[in-house]
């Protein structure tokens, strides 16, 4: 049986579609980087962890220690090793001897928070597992201690929202980060940052916020239904009309932060499956100045279907949902499914709030931009990756549909994994170089005139 290789799902770039069980795969010579685990799912998360070291969200030695001790294919081993490291780092953060300056405190708490998130990554098969909430409470508390020590402390906010399509009221969870004051104290460009299928807004700090703050940009990260905090606190799965989650964030910037936000340089970023979410939202939010899709997502359902054998897809498309569900569940119960596939199935069912794989597939058919792409009227950066494994070919389709509104950039070599995992510097310098071209900073004289007029 090789069903559900699809479950690379929306964020796991190094998982290979030819490895459908937990047996070792010998294709590492095709990888542009040294692999830290023969388990592609575990390797991917280790790469993420190493990347976070750039911004104080991990330490290299401890991450390599986890890599040494992981048992490939064993979710319990994975969670336990990260949990041990998280608690050890938390104890260091709480030691008064280590609290002699804000940088020391901040980096230790950022790392502890990140390790708790890694421990949570693969435990979503059992929705009633208490660790799903207790680990999240730990990561949130640690992260809040870290952002409290920033030169301008991060601020958690909650924004009321409504999905008319789903007849649903919910609360957007967001974190506001303000750039340090410049000498002329003029309004700053601002990034609105959304993640995708499973990563948290806390992860976005390390991917996008820290590099942007260093360049003088404000940032706000946010989560809507289906994403980690909203999913846990409000029991809400993903919604396709993502503009419902974004518009309240833009409203907040225009009303509550108008004194520090340059509304002529307001940019939306969507990461991973967030490439769909951001594109969909941008079609309904004309106040945005530009959008960045890392990477471009045209249609979710074909991305699932192309990773399944034709006979299994035929079961689903013929409407034989019970047989489809039974086959998928049996394979998952066998413990022979590759961890990349098992993660995708477990997390996908949880985040879309269904116990039925066929319902998961049916919901995925609503996540496409073909009907709204013509409404996106702004410059769009579309990221692609040489070793993209899930949205393979879709960034090109998105770019072609946008025409001269789009800039397609293909990341190659060691930056060529999905979402440029492990190559954060190349990702951020590329997107900021693009932003400098399409939204150049105004001349000082012009800024002074605007300030005087206001």
Buried (B, 14 or more C-beta within 10 A) or exposed (E): BBBBBBBBBBBBBBBBBEBBBBEEBEEBEEBBBEBBBBBBBBBBBBBBBBBBBBBBBBBEEBBBBBBEEBBBBBBEBBBBBBBBBBBEBBEBBEEEEEEEEEEBBBBBBBBBBBBBBBBBBBBBBEEEBEBBEEBBEBBBBBBBBBBBBBEBEBEBBEBEBEBEEBEBEBBBBBBBBBBEEEEEEBBBBBBBBBBBBBBBBBBBBBBBBBBBBEBEBBBBBBBBBBBBBBBBBBEBBBBBBBBBBBBBBBBBBEEEBEEBBBBEBBBBBBBBBBBBBBBBBBBBBEEBBBBBBBBBBBBBBBBBBBBBEEEBBEBBEEEBBEBBBBBBBEBBEEEBBBBBBBBBBBBBBBBBBBEBBBBBBBBBBEBBBEEBBEEBEBBBBBBBBEBBBBBBEBBBBBBBBBEEBBBBBBBEEBBBBBBBBBBBEBBBEBBBEBBEEBBEBBEEEEBEEBEEEE
